[in-house]
Amino acid sequence: MSAPARHRRLAALPGVVALSLVLAAPAAAQEPLDLQTETPDEGFQLAVELARKSVTTVQPDPEVVNELRSAYARDPGLLIESTSVVAEFFATVAAANDYWREE
């Protein structure tokens, strides 16, 4: 897939994913965000990490995060919604890796 086609695919992803990527971007003192992974499994782990980082970026107070966790931990609907966030991140990572196709 050409670079312009890849950018069109990334641009077509929902705006919430783009916003989350911005929010999850590491601080200047950390390594730059790199979506490149060797395997789909590594890509999925990266998607989970990005989802977690976006939560702590939006709500940096660990006490509040822990309080909120008890509210959604037993709510199947909210847990299912959280998996969709990981799926959106995984779609972004997969697209950035050309879906792990060999050239």
N, C-alpha and C positions, 0 to 999 in steps of 0.2 A: 504494500500500500504506500502510495506516495505521501510525502510530508503534508502537502495541502489537504489531501483526502483525510489523513489522520486528524488534522486540526479541525476539519469540518465535523468529523465524528465526535471529537472531544467537545466542540462547541455545541453540539446537539444534546449533550447531556444536560439534565436539569440544572437550573441555576443554583439550587441548594447545594449540589455537589461542588460547583465552582466556588461558592462562598465557603463551604466547609474546608476546601483545600486551602483557601487563603487563611482561614482561621487556624487551621492545623499546621500552617507553615512554621518551621522552627524559628526560634529567635536568632538574631544575628550571631550570637556566640556559639550556636550549634552548627552542625553540618547542614549544608543546603538540602532541601527536600529532593529526593531522587526516586522517581517512580519505576525505575528500571529494576527488574528482578530476573533471575535465571529461569525460574519455573513458575507454573501457575500456583503451586502450593505456597511458594514464597510470596507471590503476588497477593494471595488471600490473606496471609499473615500480615502483610503490609496494610491491606485494607482494614483489617481489624485494628491495627495500631493507629491508623489515621482516624478511624471512628472514635477510638478512645481519646486520642489527643484533641479532637474537636470538642468533645465534652468538657475536658479540663481547661481548654482554652476559653470556651464560652462561659463556663462557671469555674473559676480558678480556686474557689474556696472548697477544700476537701471535705469539710464538715457538711456543707450544703449538699455536695455530691453524694455523700454517704446517706444523708437524710432522704434525698430523692430516690436513691437506689431502693430503699425499703418500700417506697410507694409503687414502683414499677416492677419489682422483682416477682410479685405474685399476680401480676396482671398479664394474662396471655396476649391480649391485644397489643399492649405496649411492647412486650418482648418481641412479638412478630414484627412490629414497626421498626424496632431497633435492628432487626436482621436486614430490613430493606435498606437501611443506611449503609451497612457493611456491603450489601450487594451493589449499591451505587458506587461506593469507593472501589470495589473490585472491578466493576465495569470500566472505571477510569484507568485503573492500573493496567487492566488487560489491553485497553486501547493504546495506552502508552507503550506497551510492549509488543505491539502488532499481533496481539493474541498469541504470542509465543510461536509464531510460525517461523520456520527457518527460511532464509532467503536463498 
